[in-house]
């Protein structure tokens, strides 16, 4: 058992991360030890990353105990980089956390300064001076690499900066110089945000926290009005909206609603969140209130202006879209499904059900692809076996027994032979001969014979695939 984290008192008596527990107790017999919970630590770090969304949408997890924020274009909203950093650190300190932070032109230099330097705001021309006195591990190098560099006299980053690059590359590989170039901005180092970036965003910082559902909906409607101008300028409408509620104690609630078609009407957007909040009412704990509310457009589509139509078809399509939005808002985008035709001639794979939330809309419902023959209105998920009496082996049935009922065939059409999809099944399925059957009572069926009458082969079997209207 080893130490994974220390507080200031433990560090003051000389304990270190990675030290054995027995050795640590020998140094300090009264040491208070708590079992590490990596999963709980990860959840807590994710919650902090959600909270940091108030400063920038570009937030990434950095290892086990750090966050990286790209505040490009956001610092002026808080009065500058110094005031943004001061606000962030002071709020986290009020939560009872021991935090350190730094603002630098590159992620690598910000990481190094936050952990090994007291400089908080670093300008571009100060980068080499701040980086030079720091130890090698400030470049995020492995411990073995730092130890090897120290053996040849390279203990500080400044010594690496002045050393010849050729011998360093040949002896230690590209990693030390790559880390140095990234810290100095010579090589790019992208930040991968943990959540998709919003295409458009509008937020409201509140002087007094709100907690009532009516207040949240009223503010959501006002934010939706603020989004309308941006959507109209882009000629688009939102398909997926996200409402973020930042609670005073740091917890963040994310509420998403999707639409069946591009939408920029603030009234309808507000009504969708109203339906959603009715379902989440018990899970939405306002606590001491929400101090920041933000509305994002996560996905949008082109919305070309059109003249209103007054025919019944256009009115019915509009009602259909509103019905889908009203049903999917409280239950989620996958509560409604539509049949989708697939590129397969095999009846078992010719169609499937796809949620409306997967990019489908009432105006673009998929249509069946052209098929060789008439298909029944109802296909069984699994073909059901039937007992068939045929006049000739390869001919249509004269009568058949299905679900304990005997049917006498009045008319038959076929066969329509379908071969298996060898590129999918590798010829595991036998060919099928399909017949359209009408019995003496006027009921119509779709039967098939699996297999062929060949010498030395098994006797073909009959199955019921579906029924016609």
HELIX and SHEET records of a PDB file:
HELIX    1   1 UNK A    8  UNK A   12  1                                   5    
HELIX    2   2 UNK A   21  UNK A   27  1                                   7    
HELIX    3   3 UNK A   38  UNK A   51  1                                  14    
HELIX    4   4 UNK A   52  UNK A   54  5                                   3    
HELIX    5   5 UNK A   75  UNK A   78  5                                   4    
HELIX    6   6 UNK A   81  UNK A   94  1                                  14    
HELIX    7   7 UNK A  107  UNK A  116  1                                  10    
HELIX    8   8 UNK A  124  UNK A  126  5                                   3    
HELIX    9   9 UNK A  127  UNK A  132  1                                   6    
HELIX   10  10 UNK A  136  UNK A  139  5                                   4    
HELIX   11  11 UNK A  143  UNK A  151  1                                   9    
HELIX   12  12 UNK A  157  UNK A  162  1                                   6    
HELIX   13  13 UNK A  165  UNK A  172  1                                   8    
HELIX   14  14 UNK A  175  UNK A  184  1                                  10    
HELIX   15  15 UNK A  213  UNK A  234  1                                  22    
HELIX   16  16 UNK A  266  UNK A  279  1                                  14    
HELIX   17  17 UNK A  312  UNK A  331  1                                  20    
HELIX   18  18 UNK A  347  UNK A  349  5                                   3    
HELIX   19  19 UNK A  362  UNK A  364  5                                   3    
HELIX   20  20 UNK A  422  UNK A  425  1                                   4    
SHEET    1   A 2 UNK A  59  UNK A  62  0                                        
SHEET    2   A 2 UNK A  66  UNK A  69 -1                                        
SHEET    1   B 4 UNK A 200  UNK A 210  0                                        
SHEET    2   B 4 UNK A 290  UNK A 302 -1                                        
SHEET    3   B 4 UNK A 236  UNK A 247 -1                                        
SHEET    4   B 4 UNK A 252  UNK A 263 -1                                        
SHEET    1   C 2 UNK A 337  UNK A 341  0                                        
SHEET    2   C 2 UNK A 351  UNK A 355 -1                                        
SHEET    1   D 7 UNK A 378  UNK A 390  0                                        
SHEET    2   D 7 UNK A 397  UNK A 402 -1                                        
SHEET    3   D 7 UNK A 405  UNK A 418 -1                                        
SHEET    4   D 7 UNK A 432  UNK A 439 -1                                        
SHEET    5   D 7 UNK A 444  UNK A 450 -1                                        
SHEET    6   D 7 UNK A 461  UNK A 467 -1                                        
SHEET    7   D 7 UNK A 378  UNK A 390 -1                                        
END                                                                             
